[in-house]
């Protein structure tokens, strides 16, 4: 950060630049790395800095970018890629590896929620609904048999319960996880077909 602040007629005058060192954006389960992030102040009676942000994600055949530029009061959102694609095709390819015309209904919903997150700066409509109804997990994912809705709740300090329901067919799975100690969890899973699974799991975060 390199800023100069002065006061003229009781109005602060701010000039200079703030540059981000590192950062990332998690968008519906996909990670974008901050490639460039600058906020520039040019003085004047209204504090309205200029924004220049580039977030990049690489796949096996595409490097795509989310670009946020312009004034803080009225920023512009755009997308670019290498090799070059139409702007409206960049995000579907980066997030789902397919064109916008080939998106499933669940993927289309996730894409719309991701765009809402970028446009309003919040957690997106699905996250807001999840918080409003008191859930810890609420997501729509593509499963082996189509779209699946997953919900979950931490019901006690060391106990998590959840369910997964297929949106395109039958079948519901239920799960319970208990934090036994340290990195060891005990878990149980059951579905409406009568299949059950129990076990102990060890995990380590790096």
Rosetta blueprint (number, residue, H / E / L):
1 X L
2 X E
3 X E
4 X E
5 X E
6 X E
7 X E
8 X E
9 X L
10 X L
11 X E
12 X E
13 X E
14 X E
15 X E
16 X E
17 X E
18 X E
19 X E
20 X L
21 X L
22 X L
23 X L
24 X E
25 X E
26 X E
27 X E
28 X L
29 X L
30 X E
31 X E
32 X E
33 X E
34 X E
35 X E
36 X E
37 X E
38 X E
39 X E
40 X E
41 X E
42 X E
43 X L
44 X L
45 X L
46 X L
47 X L
48 X L
49 X L
50 X E
51 X E
52 X E
53 X E
54 X E
55 X E
56 X E
57 X E
58 X E
59 X L
60 X L
61 X L
62 X L
63 X E
64 X E
65 X E
66 X E
67 X E
68 X E
69 X E
70 X E
71 X E
72 X L
73 X L
74 X L
75 X E
76 X E
77 X E
78 X E
79 X E
80 X E
81 X E
82 X E
83 X L
84 X L
85 X L
86 X L
87 X H
88 X H
89 X H
90 X H
91 X H
92 X H
93 X H
94 X H
95 X H
96 X H
97 X L
98 X L
99 X L
100 X H
101 X H
102 X H
103 X L
104 X L
105 X H
106 X H
107 X H
108 X H
109 X H
110 X H
111 X H
112 X H
113 X H
114 X H
115 X H
116 X H
117 X H
118 X H
119 X H
120 X H
121 X L
122 X L
123 X L
124 X L
125 X H
126 X H
127 X H
128 X H
129 X H
130 X H
131 X H
132 X H
133 X L
134 X L
135 X L
136 X L
137 X E
138 X E
139 X E
140 X E
141 X E
142 X E
143 X E
144 X L
145 X L
146 X E
147 X E
148 X E
149 X E
150 X E
151 X E
152 X E
153 X E
154 X E
155 X E
156 X E
157 X L
158 X L
159 X E
160 X E
161 X E
162 X E
163 X E
164 X E
165 X E
166 X E
167 X L
168 X L
169 X L
170 X L
171 X L
172 X E
173 X E
174 X E
175 X E
176 X E
177 X E
178 X E
179 X E
180 X E
181 X E
182 X L
183 X L
184 X E
185 X E
186 X E
187 X E
188 X E
189 X E
190 X E
191 X E
192 X L
193 X L
194 X L
195 X L
196 X E
197 X E
198 X E
199 X E
200 X E
201 X E
202 X E
203 X L
204 X L
205 X L
206 X L
